[in-house]
Amino acid sequence: MKVVLAERIGFCFGVKRAIDMAEEALKKYAPIYSLGSIIHNEQVVRDLSNKGLKVINGLSGIKKGAVIISSHGLSPDKVNKIKQRGLRIVDTTCPFVANAQGIARSLQRSGYKVIIVGDVKHPEVKALVDFASHKAAVIKDKREAVKLRIKKSDRVGILSQTTQSTANFLEVVKAVEEKKPRELKVVNTICKDAEERQEAARALTDNIDAMIIVGGKNSANTRRLYEVCVSRLKKSYLAQTELDLRKGWFKSISVVGITSGASTPDWVIKRVIQKLALYAKNR
């Protein structure tokens, strides 16, 4: 059984930057907290926790130390609350996410009805809504876009969660365009890495029998990658670690492809490869 890796795999720039910043902050500050998971990967978060990082869901009881803002970003209101407590801030917001935040704010201040294509429950999207003064509509897909109420007199601005697929984003844009608002401004804020990672995985599905997508199950970009793969190759499987692999997946399989979410460390991918080699050896 042959194993082939996608051209884009492992940490993206934003994730690596966030982890490097957290590692450096752990050497300088104590106590140090992360407001939510710095990235959506349990193994990485556990490793940082073992080094002293305390993951919290709120600021209650926190009186001193430093607070890490995750790579997904944070709303201006919450950032101000951290500052008001006199806590040091270590901002690991991905530059691509920060760019989208600035665009959301600019569109709202310029009088546009802001639409964000993404997952309403994701921390990145929650922050984007707040940057648009809490006035943005969050649309998951074309089906929701069709139901959206838009007047002919509306000026509409659309942007995207950075980990969305281009195809889904364009479908939403088309559905909104068909409602014929007075003005439609479209800003593609999808991260270049996310686009290239999805394209590399899509290309790989043409030459393999099964695909393993390695990454956190709570990671938006990993889920999106899985959706892209399974739409083209039915035997596509999401595995958080090598422990999620099942021998039955690879029965009569000659070539297995591997791709990963942007927050998946290399050592997790290597363990998946080793487990696949073991399956192949014991056939």
VONU-105558 format. One line per 8 residues: number of its first residue (from 1); their letters; for each residue x, y, z of N, C-alpha, C. Coordinates in Angstrom, 3 decimals, padded with zeros to 6 digits. Last residue first. Example, Ala and Ser with C-alpha at 12.3 -4.5 7.8 and 13.67 -1.06 7.14 Angstrom:
<rs>
2) sa) 012.850/-002.250/007.080/013.670/-001.060/007.140/012.900/000.030/007.870 | 013.190/-005.690/007.800/012.300/-004.500/007.800/013.200/-003.300/007.800
</rs>
This chain:
<rs>
283) rnkaylal) -000.686/-007.120/006.114/-001.746/-007.603/005.214/-001.564/-009.083/004.930 | 001.236/-005.889/007.632/000.494/-007.027/008.218/-000.660/-007.521/007.349 | 002.162/-003.728/006.197/003.072/-004.830/006.494/002.335/-006.089/006.937 | -000.022/-001.997/006.228/000.450/-002.538/004.947/001.327/-003.778/005.170 | -000.152/-001.326/008.946/-001.283/-001.993/008.292/-000.822/-002.693/007.017 | 002.300/-000.002/009.148/002.061/-001.219/009.929/000.901/-002.016/009.336 | 001.846/002.203/007.587/002.912/001.274/007.199/002.745/-000.068/007.913 | -000.096/003.457/009.125/-000.457/002.954/007.795/000.583/001.936/007.302
275) kqivrkiv) 001.473/004.194/011.301/000.364/003.254/011.508/-000.073/002.649/010.176 | 003.193/006.047/010.086/003.740/004.827/010.695/002.659/003.768/010.902 | 001.364/008.054/009.401/002.111/007.356/008.345/002.665/006.031/008.870 | 000.628/008.870/011.969/-000.392/008.331/011.061/000.280/007.514/009.956 | 003.039/009.884/012.861/002.470/008.715/013.543/001.370/008.060/012.698 | 003.310/012.095/011.161/004.289/010.995/011.099/003.750/009.733/011.755 | 001.215/013.726/012.073/001.179/013.196/010.706/002.118/011.994/010.576 | 002.249/014.373/014.580/000.978/013.637/014.494/000.845/012.984/013.113
267) wdptsags) 004.515/015.834/013.905/004.679/014.561/014.610/003.396/013.733/014.627 | 003.560/018.184/012.687/004.221/017.157/011.872/004.295/015.814/012.583 | 000.284/019.275/013.860/001.750/019.204/013.931/002.314/018.035/013.133 | -002.295/021.076/012.370/-001.844/019.722/012.691/-000.322/019.653/012.713 | -003.545/023.332/011.495/-003.076/023.329/012.888/-002.597/021.950/013.332 | -004.496/022.952/008.942/-003.398/023.913/009.121/-002.839/023.934/010.535 | -005.023/019.428/008.337/-005.467/020.773/008.646/-004.273/021.655/008.950 | -003.617/017.411/005.686/-003.827/017.780/007.084/-004.381/019.189/007.195
259) tigvvsis) -003.565/014.347/003.783/-003.508/015.799/003.877/-003.764/016.152/005.333 | -002.623/011.496/002.043/-002.700/012.152/003.360/-002.620/013.660/003.180 | -003.846/008.659/000.225/-003.378/010.036/000.270/-003.512/010.582/001.680 | -002.974/005.395/-000.691/-003.629/006.241/000.312/-003.010/007.637/000.263 | -003.456/002.796/-002.936/-002.794/004.082/-002.723/-003.623/004.939/-001.752 | -004.910/000.394/-002.651/-003.525/000.365/-003.143/-002.762/001.647/-002.828 | -007.179/-001.411/-000.702/-006.704/-000.078/-001.089/-005.231/-000.162/-001.494 | -008.304/-003.659/000.426/-008.232/-003.578/-001.045/-007.819/-002.196/-001.549
251) kfwgkrld) -008.932/-001.893/003.324/-009.088/-003.183/002.666/-009.156/-002.973/001.147 | -008.849/000.365/004.840/-007.809/000.185/003.827/-007.837/-001.188/003.149 | -010.715/000.462/006.817/-010.749/001.521/005.813/-009.862/001.204/004.609 | -010.084/-001.521/008.649/-011.079/-001.815/007.618/-011.170/-000.766/006.526 | -008.440/-000.289/010.495/-007.838/-001.180/009.508/-008.781/-001.453/008.338 | -008.782/003.088/011.234/-009.412/001.774/011.303/-008.891/000.907/010.164 | -007.527/005.811/013.242/-007.491/004.985/012.026/-008.139/003.631/012.272 | -007.340/007.105/015.632/-008.650/007.125/014.971/-008.689/006.260/013.709
243) letqalys) -004.720/007.045/016.363/-005.644/006.206/017.126/-007.031/006.140/016.489 | -003.393/009.001/014.982/-003.309/007.632/014.449/-004.278/006.691/015.159 | -005.837/011.702/015.300/-004.507/011.107/015.485/-004.524/009.716/014.871 | -008.117/012.470/013.916/-007.442/013.455/014.765/-006.011/013.004/015.056 | -009.190/011.922/010.703/-008.520/011.303/011.837/-007.788/012.369/012.643 | -011.648/011.390/008.322/-011.060/012.389/009.211/-010.466/011.689/010.430 | -011.468/010.017/005.037/-011.695/009.831/006.468/-010.966/010.896/007.286 | -012.910/009.006/002.056/-012.125/010.041/002.714/-012.483/010.006/004.193
235) kklrsvcv) -014.189/007.507/-000.107/-013.355/006.917/000.941/-012.366/007.957/001.473 | -015.245/009.238/-002.036/-016.094/008.756/-000.954/-015.277/008.194/000.205 | -014.050/012.060/-003.326/-013.609/010.693/-003.060/-014.346/010.183/-001.821 | -015.288/014.500/-003.555/-014.634/013.949/-004.738/-014.241/012.483/-004.578 | -016.286/015.071/-001.106/-017.144/015.388/-002.252/-016.589/014.803/-003.550 | -014.184/014.545/000.553/-015.243/013.540/000.485/-016.215/013.817/-000.661 | -012.609/016.933/000.193/-012.126/015.603/-000.208/-013.267/014.603/-000.402 | -014.190/019.005/001.199/-013.655/019.096/-000.160/-013.269/017.707/-000.663
227) eylrrtna) -014.587/018.091/003.820/-015.738/018.264/002.929/-015.308/018.311/001.467 | -011.952/018.209/004.789/-012.648/016.919/004.702/-013.823/017.004/003.724 | -011.604/020.957/004.748/-010.730/020.109/003.934/-011.368/018.732/003.734 | -013.424/021.694/006.683/-013.621/022.164/005.306/-012.807/021.316/004.338 | -012.229/020.536/008.918/-013.558/020.080/008.480/-013.818/020.472/007.039 | -009.894/022.085/009.001/-009.808/020.638/008.810/-011.138/020.080/008.322 | -010.880/024.622/009.488/-010.184/024.394/008.216/-010.022/022.905/007.937 | -012.051/024.268/012.049/-012.875/024.637/010.894/-012.175/024.325/009.580
219) snkggvii) -011.585/021.778/014.395/-010.889/022.733/013.530/-011.706/023.000/012.272 | -012.455/019.773/015.935/-013.075/021.079/016.185/-012.413/022.183/015.358 | -010.875/017.704/015.253/-012.274/017.609/014.836/-013.039/018.904/015.123 | -007.625/018.310/013.962/-008.584/018.423/015.055/-010.023/018.425/014.560 | -006.315/015.969/011.479/-006.507/017.260/012.123/-007.557/017.229/013.205 | -005.884/014.569/008.362/-005.408/014.546/009.742/-005.595/015.924/010.371 | -007.596/012.696/006.197/-007.441/014.110/006.552/-007.102/014.155/008.028 | -006.831/010.297/003.889/-006.894/010.562/005.325/-006.655/012.050/005.536
211) madindtl) -008.388/008.693/001.155/-007.729/009.893/001.673/-007.914/009.984/003.183 | -007.986/006.172/-001.371/-008.548/006.635/-000.101/-007.742/007.836/000.389 | -006.841/005.938/-003.836/-008.032/005.126/-003.559/-008.735/005.547/-002.268 | -005.634/008.561/-006.106/-005.564/007.685/-004.934/-006.875/006.923/-004.760 | -005.799/010.622/-007.934/-004.779/009.591/-008.138/-004.647/008.610/-006.975 | -007.582/012.590/-007.319/-007.695/011.987/-008.650/-006.779/010.776/-008.827 | -006.868/013.672/-004.895/-007.959/012.688/-004.910/-008.106/011.995/-006.263 | -005.013/015.680/-005.437/-004.528/014.366/-005.008/-005.620/013.298/-005.102
203) araaeqre) -006.585/017.911/-005.961/-005.790/017.333/-007.048/-005.341/015.915/-006.709 | -007.587/018.405/-003.379/-008.506/018.107/-004.488/-007.768/017.419/-005.630 | -005.254/019.076/-002.053/-005.983/017.873/-001.650/-006.932/017.423/-002.760 | -004.645/021.453/-003.379/-003.678/020.346/-003.387/-004.362/019.029/-003.020 | -006.909/022.993/-002.735/-006.624/022.666/-004.131/-005.660/021.481/-004.236 | -006.633/023.253/000.037/-007.810/022.588/-000.514/-007.568/022.146/-001.953 | -004.234/024.672/000.108/-004.328/023.374/000.785/-005.509/022.571/000.231 | -004.911/027.023/-001.184/-003.896/026.154/-001.789/-003.937/024.756/-001.183
195) eadkcitn) -006.834/028.079/000.629/-007.171/027.818/-000.778/-006.204/026.813/-001.397 | -005.288/028.287/002.951/-006.491/027.452/002.949/-006.888/027.089/001.526 | -003.328/030.120/002.133/-002.938/028.761/002.514/-004.133/027.821/002.463 | -004.862/032.415/001.744/-004.209/031.790/000.599/-003.805/030.360/000.907 | -008.015/032.756/003.333/-006.560/032.653/003.455/-005.973/031.911/002.256 | -010.543/034.816/002.119/-010.107/033.436/002.349/-008.578/033.400/002.335 | -011.695/037.207/001.556/-010.768/037.176/002.687/-010.348/035.748/003.035 | -012.770/038.977/-001.015/-012.366/037.595/-000.743/-011.298/037.584/000.346
187) vvklerpk) -015.393/041.077/-000.993/-013.978/041.035/-000.610/-013.626/039.594/-000.237 | -017.733/042.804/-002.876/-017.263/041.471/-002.484/-015.767/041.523/-002.179 | -020.468/044.850/-002.755/-019.016/044.865/-002.667/-018.549/043.521/-002.111 | -023.171/045.990/-004.482/-022.611/044.775/-003.893/-021.087/044.844/-003.943 | -026.008/048.088/-004.380/-024.563/047.961/-004.545/-024.101/046.684/-003.857 | -028.711/047.464/-004.376/-028.264/048.677/-005.063/-026.757/048.625/-005.337 | -029.198/043.911/-005.015/-029.092/045.080/-004.131/-028.547/046.277/-004.926 | -030.251/041.428/-006.338/-030.096/042.746/-006.964/-030.114/043.914/-005.977
179) keevakvv) -030.315/038.840/-005.782/-031.321/039.648/-005.092/-031.264/041.113/-005.525 | -028.123/037.817/-007.029/-029.419/037.609/-007.690/-030.552/038.369/-007.014 | -026.148/038.263/-005.121/-026.161/039.079/-006.335/-027.508/038.997/-007.046 | -026.631/036.170/-003.374/-026.889/037.544/-002.931/-027.009/038.470/-004.137 | -025.818/034.016/-004.959/-027.187/034.046/-004.431/-027.570/035.450/-003.975 | -023.125/034.683/-005.414/-024.058/034.619/-006.546/-025.505/034.718/-006.079 | -022.096/034.456/-002.803/-022.026/035.736/-003.517/-023.040/035.763/-004.662 | -022.469/031.717/-002.370/-023.192/032.691/-001.544/-023.224/034.047/-002.240
171) elfnatsq) -020.697/030.718/-004.259/-022.114/030.355/-004.343/-022.968/031.331/-003.539 | -018.268/031.679/-003.321/-018.784/032.198/-004.593/-020.263/031.859/-004.783 | -018.003/030.142/-000.949/-018.034/031.609/-000.895/-018.678/032.188/-002.162 | -017.824/027.562/-001.987/-018.948/027.924/-001.131/-019.112/029.439/-001.064 | -015.381/027.785/-003.433/-016.624/027.394/-004.108/-017.845/027.811/-003.294 | -013.483/028.340/-001.481/-013.789/029.360/-002.484/-015.125/029.070/-003.158 | -014.205/027.484/001.884/-013.823/027.064/000.533/-014.259/028.155/-000.448 | -012.870/029.278/004.780/-013.946/028.813/003.899/-013.391/028.283/002.569
163) ttqsligv) -011.105/030.414/006.519/-010.918/028.999/006.188/-012.024/028.426/005.304 | -011.815/033.055/007.090/-010.594/032.808/006.313/-010.402/031.364/005.872 | -015.082/034.047/006.343/-014.203/033.406/007.315/-012.983/032.917/006.529 | -015.458/036.771/004.003/-015.511/035.367/004.369/-014.653/035.044/005.583 | -017.793/039.380/002.989/-016.451/038.851/003.203/-016.587/037.440/003.746 | -019.753/041.777/001.313/-019.560/040.368/001.685/-018.083/040.068/001.886 | -022.015/044.393/001.615/-020.600/044.034/001.578/-020.426/042.606/002.076 | -024.588/046.230/000.018/-024.174/044.994/000.688/-022.675/044.754/000.511
155) rdskkirl) -026.982/048.543/000.323/-025.573/048.438/-000.104/-024.989/047.279/000.708 | -030.440/048.351/-000.587/-029.314/048.014/000.291/-027.966/048.097/-000.420 | -032.653/048.650/-002.163/-031.923/049.880/-001.808/-030.668/049.608/-000.970 | -033.797/046.221/-002.329/-033.206/046.756/-003.565/-032.348/047.994/-003.270 | -032.967/044.296/000.616/-033.781/045.257/-000.124/-033.038/045.750/-001.357 | -032.890/040.973/001.596/-032.089/042.101/001.111/-032.982/043.007/000.275 | -032.964/038.323/003.687/-033.779/039.448/003.220/-032.881/040.618/002.856 | -032.008/035.005/002.887/-031.640/036.313/003.434/-032.502/037.424/002.832
147) kvaerkdk) -032.398/032.640/001.635/-033.432/033.058/002.584/-033.194/034.471/003.140 | -030.064/032.328/000.198/-031.323/032.465/-000.547/-032.433/033.010/000.365 | -028.233/031.831/002.221/-028.166/033.094/001.473/-029.463/033.365/000.728 | -028.783/029.256/003.000/-029.095/030.340/003.930/-029.098/031.691/003.223 | -027.889/027.970/000.660/-029.265/027.760/001.143/-029.688/028.886/002.098 | -025.176/028.637/000.492/-026.125/029.167/-000.491/-027.563/029.071/000.005 | -024.092/029.014/003.963/-024.004/028.500/002.595/-025.079/029.130/001.711 | -024.018/030.581/006.323/-023.225/029.352/006.212/-023.018/028.925/004.769
139) ivaakhsa) -023.745/033.900/007.217/-024.386/032.975/006.288/-023.480/031.762/006.087 | -024.407/036.388/009.475/-023.515/035.267/009.191/-024.275/034.228/008.376 | -024.556/039.886/009.329/-025.306/038.639/009.179/-024.305/037.541/008.822 | -023.438/042.408/011.675/-023.253/041.555/010.492/-024.174/040.344/010.522 | -023.395/044.042/013.866/-024.501/044.228/012.918/-024.397/043.328/011.684 | -021.400/044.423/015.709/-022.456/043.457/016.040/-023.623/043.498/015.053 | -019.435/045.958/014.455/-020.350/046.585/015.431/-021.576/045.730/015.719 | -017.713/044.330/013.151/-018.723/045.008/012.338/-019.816/045.609/013.227
131) fdvlakve) -016.394/043.137/015.173/-015.674/044.197/014.463/-016.612/044.969/013.542 | -018.299/041.193/015.796/-018.074/042.287/016.733/-017.322/043.453/016.083 | -017.954/039.503/013.608/-019.259/040.145/013.835/-019.091/041.348/014.756 | -015.346/038.642/014.111/-015.643/039.434/012.907/-016.968/040.176/013.046 | -015.733/037.105/016.422/-014.945/038.336/016.499/-015.216/039.236/015.299 | -017.223/035.020/015.326/-017.787/035.823/016.420/-017.051/037.155/016.543 | -015.345/033.965/013.554/-016.547/034.619/013.031/-017.204/035.490/014.096 | -013.474/032.883/015.344/-013.053/033.880/014.341/-014.253/034.669/013.840
123) phkvdgvi) -014.999/030.991/016.829/-014.480/032.210/017.472/-014.022/033.276/016.484 | -018.032/029.788/015.330/-016.574/029.770/015.365/-016.046/031.067/015.975 | -020.734/029.898/014.993/-020.250/029.530/016.317/-018.730/029.568/016.442 | -021.193/030.448/012.295/-021.605/031.445/013.287/-021.050/031.154/014.684 | -019.016/029.985/009.779/-019.669/029.259/010.856/-019.950/030.215/012.012 | -019.544/032.020/006.783/-018.783/031.213/007.730/-019.664/030.529/008.757 | -019.512/035.068/005.367/-019.724/033.671/004.997/-018.877/032.814/005.934 | -021.111/037.916/006.427/-019.915/037.090/006.627/-020.258/035.651/006.280
115) ivkygsrq) -022.208/040.998/005.335/-022.499/039.567/005.338/-021.175/038.817/005.466 | -023.307/044.214/006.215/-022.199/043.258/006.169/-022.703/041.816/006.258 | -024.347/046.843/004.453/-024.940/045.743/005.212/-023.956/044.592/005.104 | -022.262/049.761/004.640/-022.686/048.522/003.986/-023.400/047.600/004.974 | -021.189/052.091/005.713/-022.624/052.013/005.469/-023.114/050.770/004.756 | -018.645/052.185/006.533/-018.922/052.825/005.236/-020.382/052.675/004.832 | -018.587/050.640/008.765/-018.478/052.086/008.950/-018.778/052.849/007.665 | -018.682/048.110/007.555/-019.782/048.561/008.400/-019.765/050.078/008.562
107) lsraigqa) -016.224/048.049/006.197/-017.487/047.907/005.457/-018.653/048.456/006.278 | -014.390/048.263/008.342/-014.444/049.287/007.298/-015.759/049.245/006.530 | -014.842/045.873/009.777/-015.043/047.180/010.413/-015.236/048.277/009.362 | -014.113/043.998/007.836/-015.460/043.965/008.421/-015.798/045.318/009.050 | -011.406/044.720/007.464/-012.360/044.860/006.353/-013.796/044.875/006.875 | -010.283/044.042/009.915/-010.237/045.427/009.455/-011.240/045.690/008.343 | -010.720/041.277/009.874/-011.331/042.106/010.919/-011.383/043.566/010.495 | -009.082/040.481/007.771/-010.539/040.332/007.633/-011.271/041.182/008.666
99) navfpctt) -006.609/041.012/008.988/-006.987/041.719/007.765/-008.502/041.662/007.568 | -006.655/039.148/011.022/-006.620/040.581/011.365/-007.021/041.429/010.164 | -006.467/036.834/009.481/-007.690/037.086/010.256/-007.776/038.563/010.620 | -003.889/037.145/008.525/-004.996/037.048/007.555/-006.333/037.321/008.233 | -002.388/037.122/010.918/-002.452/038.341/010.098/-003.576/038.320/009.062 | -003.902/035.622/013.750/-003.317/035.410/012.426/-003.433/036.697/011.607 | -003.204/036.727/016.990/-004.176/036.730/015.886/-003.465/036.574/014.541 | -001.787/036.755/019.307/-001.328/035.834/018.261/-002.307/035.757/017.085
91) dvirlgrq) -000.862/039.018/021.592/-001.844/038.879/020.510/-001.296/038.001/019.385 | -000.755/039.184/024.810/000.086/038.576/023.776/-000.874/038.210/022.634 | -001.095/041.695/027.228/-001.704/040.991/026.104/-000.628/040.462/025.158 | -001.281/041.960/030.784/-000.471/042.037/029.574/-001.149/041.212/028.475 | -003.899/043.618/032.564/-003.210/042.394/032.178/-002.411/042.619/030.895 | -005.587/045.546/033.548/-004.155/045.747/033.692/-003.329/044.522/033.338 | -008.200/045.450/033.068/-007.747/044.694/034.236/-006.245/044.836/034.465 | -008.389/046.753/030.668/-008.918/047.421/031.862/-008.492/046.729/033.149
83) kiknvkdp) -007.445/044.810/028.892/-006.632/045.999/029.163/-007.072/046.690/030.452 | -009.630/043.093/028.876/-008.316/042.593/029.321/-007.429/043.767/029.722 | -011.537/044.766/027.806/-011.738/044.259/029.170/-010.426/043.718/029.743 | -010.556/045.139/025.206/-010.605/046.277/026.123/-010.768/045.834/027.579 | -011.006/042.597/024.199/-009.629/043.084/024.295/-009.569/044.245/025.283 | -013.773/042.580/024.171/-013.072/041.678/025.087/-011.608/042.086/025.263 | -014.274/044.512/022.183/-014.829/044.668/023.532/-014.071/043.817/024.542 | -013.086/043.427/019.856/-012.526/044.644/020.485/-013.013/044.838/021.912
75) slghssii) -012.792/039.822/019.918/-013.562/041.042/019.704/-012.918/042.234/020.406 | -009.983/038.079/018.525/-010.882/038.369/019.644/-011.577/039.697/019.400 | -008.367/035.322/016.745/-008.737/036.711/017.009/-009.728/036.845/018.148 | -007.310/032.884/016.254/-008.614/033.167/015.632/-009.083/034.605/015.869 | -005.101/032.596/017.788/-004.872/032.885/016.372/-006.164/033.228/015.641 | -006.004/034.180/020.961/-005.766/033.064/020.052/-005.562/033.517/018.612 | -004.198/036.076/023.211/-005.338/036.092/022.294/-005.049/035.062/021.220 | -003.056/035.419/026.417/-002.824/035.196/024.989/-004.151/035.251/024.247
67) vagkkigs) -002.290/037.465/029.099/-003.361/036.731/028.415/-003.033/036.632/026.926 | -000.384/037.524/032.125/-000.535/037.805/030.699/-001.628/036.925/030.105 | -000.870/038.911/035.445/-000.276/038.013/034.464/-000.512/038.464/033.038 | -003.792/039.167/037.618/-002.445/039.532/037.169/-001.943/038.524/036.149 | -006.395/038.348/038.003/-006.008/039.670/038.494/-004.622/040.114/038.044 | -009.153/036.512/037.285/-007.807/036.764/036.769/-007.411/038.193/037.136 | -011.799/036.250/038.026/-010.782/035.802/038.966/-009.346/036.043/038.515 | -012.913/036.049/034.738/-013.304/036.055/036.144/-012.198/035.486/037.026
59) lgnivklg) -012.510/035.923/032.044/-011.520/036.638/032.847/-011.825/036.659/034.337 | -013.018/032.674/030.438/-013.407/034.030/030.814/-012.373/034.632/031.746 | -011.875/030.309/029.894/-013.013/030.706/029.055/-013.504/032.116/029.352 | -008.376/029.389/029.667/-009.552/029.886/030.392/-010.643/030.283/029.404 | -005.531/027.478/030.040/-006.620/027.805/029.121/-007.850/028.195/029.935 | -002.332/028.281/030.921/-003.637/027.945/031.495/-004.735/028.412/030.538 | 000.839/026.992/030.325/-000.246/027.825/029.796/-001.588/027.353/030.352 | 002.851/025.223/031.144/002.426/026.294/032.041/001.288/027.172/031.556
51) knsldrvv) 003.439/023.039/029.727/004.542/023.989/029.902/004.138/025.201/030.748 | 001.052/021.781/029.466/002.072/021.103/030.287/003.257/022.023/030.573 | -000.079/023.507/027.628/-000.607/023.475/029.004/000.395/022.827/029.953 | 001.284/022.804/025.330/001.491/024.143/025.887/000.996/024.219/027.335 | 000.222/020.197/025.029/001.667/020.393/025.175/001.966/021.755/025.809 | -002.475/020.755/024.655/-002.058/019.965/025.814/-000.568/020.160/026.089 | -002.362/022.116/022.215/-002.850/022.826/023.404/-002.423/022.097/024.675 | -001.484/020.018/020.563/-000.660/021.215/020.731/-001.067/021.973/021.997
43) qenhiisg) -003.666/018.238/020.788/-002.318/017.794/021.145/-001.401/018.998/021.413 | -005.932/019.644/019.869/-005.849/019.214/021.262/-004.425/018.875/021.691 | -006.223/022.442/018.019/-005.570/021.135/017.996/-005.295/020.720/019.432 | -006.933/025.230/017.153/-007.834/024.099/017.334/-007.121/022.772/017.078 | -005.025/027.479/019.254/-005.362/026.926/017.939/-006.282/025.741/018.191 | -005.611/028.376/021.822/-004.810/029.231/020.946/-004.941/028.801/019.486 | -008.807/028.157/023.249/-007.673/027.426/022.674/-006.932/028.308/021.683 | -009.474/030.848/025.632/-009.865/029.833/024.653/-008.618/029.158/024.098
35) lsyipayk) -007.061/032.764/026.379/-008.513/032.942/026.386/-009.088/032.064/025.286 | -004.506/031.552/028.264/-004.997/031.611/026.884/-006.507/031.711/026.956 | -002.163/033.006/030.599/-003.429/032.374/030.253/-003.694/032.473/028.748 | 000.380/032.859/033.001/000.003/033.183/031.632/-001.200/032.336/031.216 | 001.711/034.453/035.995/001.009/033.383/035.284/000.641/033.836/033.858 | 004.485/034.968/033.866/003.775/034.030/034.725/002.951/034.825/035.740 | 006.591/035.313/030.957/005.518/035.750/031.847/004.938/034.610/032.670 | 008.730/034.214/029.406/008.810/035.571/029.952/007.818/035.870/031.070
27) klaeeamd) 008.212/031.746/028.390/009.551/031.955/028.989/009.627/033.279/029.755 | 005.759/032.061/027.259/005.870/031.169/028.414/007.213/031.316/029.134 | 006.361/033.569/025.002/005.680/034.216/026.128/005.782/033.376/027.401 | 007.454/031.608/023.337/008.299/032.710/023.794/007.695/033.390/025.022 | 005.183/030.038/022.895/006.389/029.433/023.481/007.295/030.520/024.068 | 003.554/031.915/021.612/003.147/031.351/022.900/004.346/030.749/023.625 | 004.958/032.354/019.251/004.723/033.476/020.163/004.350/032.974/021.557 | 004.830/029.782/018.131/006.141/030.378/018.450/005.992/031.525/019.449
19) iarkvgfc) 002.057/029.607/017.749/002.726/028.689/018.671/004.089/029.236/019.082 | 001.649/031.650/015.850/000.958/031.684/017.135/001.660/030.800/018.169 | 003.242/030.756/013.687/003.520/032.051/014.318/002.906/032.106/015.717 | 001.884/028.420/013.025/003.278/028.348/013.479/003.664/029.624/014.224 | -000.555/029.579/012.191/-000.511/028.656/013.327/000.903/028.573/013.898 | 000.221/031.123/009.951/-000.441/031.745/011.097/-000.383/030.887/012.350 | 001.348/029.216/008.145/002.135/030.331/008.680/001.529/030.891/009.961 | 000.273/025.871/009.009/000.297/027.044/008.146/001.116/028.137/008.843
11) fgirealv) 001.643/022.611/009.613/001.270/023.939/010.081/001.255/024.972/008.954 | 000.762/020.031/007.148/001.385/020.564/008.358/000.921/021.970/008.697 | 000.804/020.527/003.564/000.540/019.702/004.738/001.262/020.310/005.948 | 000.505/020.456/000.186/000.336/021.364/001.323/-000.044/020.540/002.541 | 000.704/018.177/-001.380/001.769/019.184/-001.460/001.705/020.178/-000.305 | -000.060/015.115/000.359/-000.470/016.299/-000.406/000.667/017.321/-000.385 | 001.684/012.006/000.123/001.342/013.213/000.871/000.923/014.337/-000.072 | 000.846/008.629/-000.193/001.238/009.850/-000.905/000.777/011.065/-000.102
3) vkm) 001.693/005.268/000.204/001.196/006.473/000.877/001.747/007.703/000.171 | 000.722/002.053/-001.000/001.537/003.261/-001.147/000.869/004.450/-000.449 | 000.852/-001.192/000.000/000.000/000.000/000.000/000.887/001.242/000.000
</rs>
